[in-house]
């Protein structure tokens, strides 16, 4: 029974960590289509490495620390609350916890994403760019403003 609990805790930990990493990747991918249609008609196009900007955000380290603390708390809570539960109840409870952790992760990432977008917009406006695309979706062209945005983010 003890090995089973440890195994479930490891699975939950892995799932939470995987969800966190995958959601950061998904943020970059979700920006793939941003403004592609209007890029064709505009000559003032900028590009950014959106994934690098999110990953380099000073706020991300704090969010990771908070998620790790929350994960530790959840693991301890899981051990305590599932001690006398059936396998089905444990599984249901694990799914509930996972959903709560995904929600918490979104709450922690939302201000980071908003900060990155605001900094991109500020730099783009200063450079007279009308469209900024994710660098990974552009084959050729565009002014890369990633380093300018990173510098602006580091100053705050």
Residue, then its C-alpha position, 0 to 999 in steps of 0.5 A: x500500500x505504501x509503494x502504491x501511494x509513493x507511485x501515485x505521488x510520483x505520477x502526480x508530480x510528473x503530471x504537474x511538472x509536465x503540464x507546467x512545461x507544456x503550457x509554456x510551450x503551448x503559449x509560444x505555439x498559440x502565438x503562432x497565428x497572431x497577426x499573420x494575415x495582416x503581415x502580408x499587407x504591412x512593410x513594418x513587420x517585427x519578429x520576436x522569439x516569444x518562447x524565449x521572452x516568456x522563459x526569460x521573464x524575471x517573474x517566471x522564476x517566482x512563478x516556478x517557486x510558487x508552483x513547486x511550493x504548491x506542488x509540495x503542499x498538494x503532495x503532502x495533502x494527497x498523502x494525508x487525505x488518501x490514506x484510507x481511500x480506495x483506489x478509485x477514490x484516490x484516482x478521482x482525487x488525483x484528477x481533481x488535484x491536477x485540475x486545481x494545479x492547472x488552474x493555479x498555473x494559469x493564474x501564475x502565468x497570466x501576469x507574465x504573459x501580459x507583461x511580455x505582450x505589453x513590452x512587445x507592444x511598447x518596443x514595437x510602437x517605439x520602432x514604428x512596427x505595425x505587426x509583430x510575429x513569432x519568429x518561429x512562424x516567419x521564414x524570411x524577413x522582419x525586424x527581430x526585436x527580441x533583444x530589445x524586449x528582453x532588455x526592457x523586461x530586465x529593467x523593470 
